[in-house]
Amino acid sequence: MQLNLTTDYAIRVVLYLAEAEGLVTSQDLANFSKVSPNYIFKIMKKLVDAGYVKQFRGVKGGYKLCVNPQDISLWDIIELMEPTTAINRCLEEDSYCSRHGNVLGCQVNAVYRVFQEQMETYFKSYSIQRIVDEWGDKPL
């Protein structure tokens, strides 16, 4: 699995908001991310709709993180932004098997399932606050 670029930007934007004091404009986010304001709007809409970020409209508007950074994990953002988080098609909800077999009895599926659980656990263990605390002196 490879995280898409939008997910990477979303994680960095949330980290940026976690460290910011006050409101952050979409132009500030675009400048920080080095992406277009339209791309930032797309990312921010998902974060706002999910309830992680509050949008303030108007001339002095902007965005503010509205959830404690301790309560947002990397997994929360990955799950929000990625179309799928399964490392293989057989781990999707419909359990599709490219070998036309029973995925629950498949040795390879069993290995994938263990890895998927370990990956999810790892990303869930990293809150936005933990990243700020452990890596805050590194560039976003």
Secondary structure as UniProt FT lines:
FT   HELIX           5..19
FT   HELIX           26..33
FT   HELIX           37..49
FT   TURN            50..51
FT   STRAND          53..56
FT   TURN            59..60
FT   STRAND          62..65
FT   HELIX           69..71
FT   HELIX           74..81
FT   HELIX           89..91
FT   TURN            93..94
FT   TURN            98..99
FT   HELIX           103..105
FT   HELIX           107..125
FT   HELIX           128..135
FT   TURN            136..137
//
